[in-house]
Amino acid sequence: MRWQGQKLGETDSAALPGLEDRSSVLRTVTTPEFAGMTFHEVLSRSALNKVPGSSRMPFGWTINPYRGCSHACVYCFARGTHEYLDLDGGADFDSQIVVKVNVVEMLEKELRRGSWQHELVALGTNTDPYQRAEGRYRLMPGIIEALAASGTPMSILTKGTLIRRDIPLLVRAAEHVHVDIQMSIAMYDDDLQKAIEPGAPTTQARLDTVKALTDAGFRVTVFLMPIMPHLTDSIDALDTALARIRAAGAARVIYGALHLRPGVKPWFFQWLGEYRPDLLSSYRGLYPGVSAEAPKAYRQWLAKRVRPLIRMHGLDGRHEDDYPVRGTRPGFAPSASTAASAPAQPMLF
């Protein structure tokens, strides 16, 4: 990998795209506490990323303190973004983690600009801000404090139970700004969860985190995504999932079928061929060629199956296709839900 051995202040024409100037790379780190992982500490040129105006997302800005993700979810839509760094979307995405070590400093500078309109900022839209690396680098406390101090509302989507560390900080932030919190919990079969999300916290650990956030006063949304054809879309599986979500105290569910973007599809099909080869032909039929979404007919079938169960369990629910339009702000006391799933795109350093 071409980042190894870089020295500050040098220029390398063979370096990764956008990193020809080595002054942006501080060091490459391996440590016994994170066996099998490599951290690439970089200096980011900005913290706030503008979401394209054509996006259907209900937020205009994101912050991504990390690139790559140790949760190693096989289906992760962000895998393709690692290819912008000349890395692969498989093992490299899981183990080669880029850390924007100056993200808090850059954020504070950008929030002081007179042009800043205090729009909602979403975290967790590309890779998880509470992945394992956060235990080492502790970037989120500074990000939360900077946003709250500037009067900027925030939305956090995570699979990481490390968010519990920051509950007191989030409670204080929610006294001044809107704080939306969503927990992504898609798998409720332990064997399947370990196989498809090998680096993520267990389902029960995440449900316990929902309970802790709820007890702290937040109205937590659970992302029941992706729902996977033939694996997690049976009535029994959905009923079990929703019952456990409700028992954890969640107020709302956003659900949707599996997406397989081009940068994800080969890795997912490789996994499926090992885990459930009997389903390969079915999945190739559902996601042919470059198709990323399940067919509309399947999504409609899924909605008809899920909606009655959501009502039965006393949850507020929304299909991912029913996101609010840009510029709307959900109600919050102190936390409501915002769809936090952004299109795959290069992230600026």
N, C-alpha and C positions, 0 to 999 in steps of 0.2 A: 504494500500500500504506500502511495507516494507521500503521505504525510510524515512518515517515520524519519527522524533525524533532521527535521527542519530547524533552521537557525533564524533568530530574529533579525530583521533588517535586510534580508536577502531576497532577491527576485528569482523565481524558478519558472521558466517557460513551460516546463512539463508538469507543473503542479495541477491540483484539482481545479476545475473551472471556478473562477471567481476568487481563487486563493493564490494567484501567481505571486502576489506580494506577501512574503512570509511574515511580515510584521503583524498580520491578523491572527497568526497561530502562536499561542504562548508555549504550549508543551503537549506532549502525548503521555498519558498516565495509565499505568496498570497497577493494581493493588491486590494483595491477597484477599481482602474483604469482598472483592468483586471479581472472583475468579472467572476467567473466560471473557471478561469485558475490557474494552479499551476506551478511555475517555480522551477526547481531543478538545482541549481547552482553547477557545478562540475568543477574539475580541470582536463583538458585533458592531456593525455600523449603525444599527438602529434596534430599538426594542419593539416599537409598535409597527405592525404590518397592516397595511390597508387592504381590505377585502375588495375585490373588483366590483364596480358598480353593477355589473350584470348578474352578480351572484344572488341567489334566492335566500341567502342566509339573513337572519333578522338582526345581525350585528355588522358593524362596519370596520371593526379593528380587532386584531388578535395579537397575542404575545405567545411566542414559542421559545421558552428558555433552553429546550433541548431538541436535538434532531436524532432520530433513531429512538428505539424504545425497548427496554429490557423485558417488558411484559411478553414480548414475542408472540402476540396473537397472530395466528396464521392468516386470518381474514383481514388484518388491519389495512384500511384503505390508504394509509400514508406510506406504505412500503415503497411505492414508486418514487417518492420524493428523495430517497437516498441515491437514486440513479443520477440526480443532478450533481452529486459529488463523486461520480465515477465509482460508486460502490453498488453492490447488488442489493436487491430488496428482500433477500432471504436472511442468511446468517449475519451478513454485515449490518443489516437494519437492527437486528436483535442485540448485537454485541459491540458495534462501533458507534459510540454515543458522542455526539458533538455537544459541548457544553458552552453556552454563551456566558462566560464568567463575569462580564461587565454589564449584563442585561439590566440590573437595577440602576446602575449609574446612568446608562443611556435613557432608561425610562424616565427617571427623575428630570433629566434635561429636556426630554420631549414634552413632558407634562407641564413644564414651566413656560412653554411657548404661548404667546398671546393668541395664536391661531387655534389652539386646542379647544375643541367644543364640548369636551366632557361626555363624549358618546360612550355607549356600552362597549367594554373591552372583554373579549372572550378568551379564556385559557383552556387548553385541552382540545383544541380544534384540529390539531395535527398529530402531535405526540403528547403523551401524558406528562403533565407538569409534576405529578407526584409519583413518577416511576422511581426505581431504586436509587438512581443517581442523585435524586433530591435529598436523600439521607446524608449524602456526602457534601453536597454543594450548598444546600439551604438557600436557594434562590427565591423560593415562593414567599417567605415572610417579608422580604424587602419589596417584592412586587406588590403584595397585598397592601402593605403600609403606604407605598407611594401612590397607588391608585386611590385609596381611601383619603389620604391627606389632600389630594388634589380635587376631591369631589367627583371622582370618576366611577361610575357603576361597573360592576364586574360580574362575569359568569364563569364558573369553573366546572368542567366536566372531567371526571377521573375514574379510573379503576383502583387507584392507589389508596390504601388504608392510611398512608402517612399523612393524609389530610387531617387526621385526628390530632396530630401534633399542633396544628394551627387553629383549632377550634376557638380557643380564647381570642386569638387575633382576628378571626373572621367575625366573631360576635361583636368585638369593638368596632370593626370596620362597618358592620351592618347598622350601627347606630348613626352613621353619617351618609352612607351610600347604599344603593341597591346591591345586594349580594345574592346571586342565583347559584345554587349548587345542584349538580346532577351527578349521580353515580351510575356508571355503566356496568350492568350485571346481566349478561345474556345467557349464561349456561347454568343449569340447575341440576345437572347430572355430574357428579364429581369426577367420574372417569373421563367423560367428554371434556370437561373443563380443564383437567390436567393435560389432556392431549392437545387441545387446540389453543390454550392460553397458558403455556407451561411456565412462564415467568410472572404471571399475575397472581395477586392474592386470591385465596379461595373464595368461592361464592359466599360462604357463611361469614368470612371475615369482612367482606364488603357489606353484607346485610347488617352486621353488627356496627359497621361504620355509619350506615344510614340511620340506625337507631341512635347512635351517639350524636349525630348532627341534628336529628329530630328533637332529642332531649335538650339540645342547646338552643332550640327555638327556630330552626330552619325548616321550611317546607320543602323537603327534598324530592326531586324528580329522579326516577330510575329509568335509564335507557334500556329497554328490553330489545336490544339490537346487537347483533343481527339474529333474527329468527331464521333458522336454517331448514330448508326443505328436507323432509324425511328424517331429520335428526332432532329438531326441537319444535316442530309445528303441530304435533298431535294435541288433541284436546287435553289429555292427561298432563302432558308436559307444560302446556300453557297455563292450565289451572294450578298446577303445583307452583309454577313460577310466580303467578300473581298472588297466590295465597301467602307465599313467603315474603314477597314485596310488601304486601299490606301489613303483615305481622311485624315487619321491621319499622313500620310507621311512615313509610313513604306516602306522599300526598298525590303523586301523579306518575303516570307511565307514558313514555313515548316509545312506540314500537315500530318495527320495520323489518323487511326481509333483507337477506344477505345481499350486499353489493360486491361485485368482483371486477374492479377496474383492471385495465391491462397490466399495470405494474404489480398487481396482486395475484392475478389469476394463475400464472404458472406455478407459483409457490403453493397456492391453495390446492390446485389439482394434484400436485406432487404429494402433499399431505393426505388428501382424500384417497389417493391410490394406495397409500400404505395403511390408512386407518379403516376406510370403508370402500374397498375397490368395487363392491357391488353397486355403489351409487354413482360411479364415474359417468356412465352413459346417461343417466338421468340428469346429472348436473350439466353435462355438455349440451344436452338438449335445452335446458333452462337458460344457460348462459353461453349461447353459441358465438363463435367469432370474437368480436370486440365488445359484445353486449355486456354492459356492467350491471344492469338491473334485472331482477327477476321479471318475467312477463307481467303485463298489466293484469291479465286474468288471474294470475297467481296472487298478486298483491291484493286484488279485490276479494278473492276467496279468503285470504288470510284475515283481512279486515272484518269480514262477516263472522269469522270464527272467534276473533279476539274481542271484539267490542262487547258482546253479551257477557263474556267472562269478566271484563273490566268493570262493567256495571254491577255484576253479581258480587264482586269483591269490594265495592264501594270506593273505587279509585276514579280519579279524573284521568282520562286517557286521550291520546292523540296519535294519529298515524304520522309517520315522518313526512309524508307528502302534504300534510296540513300545517306546515310551519307558518307563523305569522310573517307578514311582509316586513321588509326593512324599515326601520324607524319606529316600529311599535314597541312599546315597553309593557311587559306583563305586570300585573299587580303583584305586590310583594309585601310580606309581613312576617319576618324581615326578608324572606327569600321566596322567590317564585321560580319559574322555569323558563329557560330560553333554549332553543335548539342550538346545540353546540357541535356542529359537524360541518366542516368546511371543505371546499373542493381541493383536491390535491394540486399543489402549485409549488414552485421554488420558494424557499424562505430566505429572505435577505439576511446576510450577516450584518 
